Amino acid sequence: MTRWSFMLAGLTWLIPGAVSAEPETCSIRSTRDRQTDAVMEGKGYEFANYDRLCRFLRDRNLRVDIAGDSGVLAGRACSWAYVRLADRRTEILSKGSTYSTVLNAEASSPVAEAGLWKAINNAMSTLASNPRVMAELSAEVAAETARLRRVLATRPVAASGE
């Protein structure tokens, strides 16, 4: 690599939209409750538009917050999950969410747990496939962050030692 190509490669981060020679990897940051964490352990995500959602979250310093549950109810396996957006720094959550419910006629806990994994991926797919929904949920987080900043700005700061 010549001195000029080395310098140009090092400056690509200064140019908006510049493409690096190496493929970009992106991983979705999330928080999950115990139930969804146990189901997702070792399985990961499997939904369309993963990269689109990942870039959207990264560019706005957001993550997903996932909750769900599964069990056997009225002779069938029932599973549900919802996904909200959250600011990585402030932990402020969107009010809205995407969600999915999965029902199966086979009434067993393993089937219900498999349904929870499917419900999580369905809810993530719904979010990732709808730029308008992603933008709306992101705007909710931004609006709530701005509202809280205004409230905090009007409160007097306590003197040290009080």
ABEGO torsion letter per residue (X at the ends): XBAAAAAAAAAAAABBGBBBABBBBBBBBBBBBAAAAAAABGAEBBBBGAAAAAAAAAAAGBBBBBBBBBEBBGGBBBBBBBBBBBBAAAGBBBABBBBBBBBBABBBAAAAAAAAAAAAAAAAAAAAABAAAAAAAAAAAAAAAAAAAAAAAABBBBBBGX
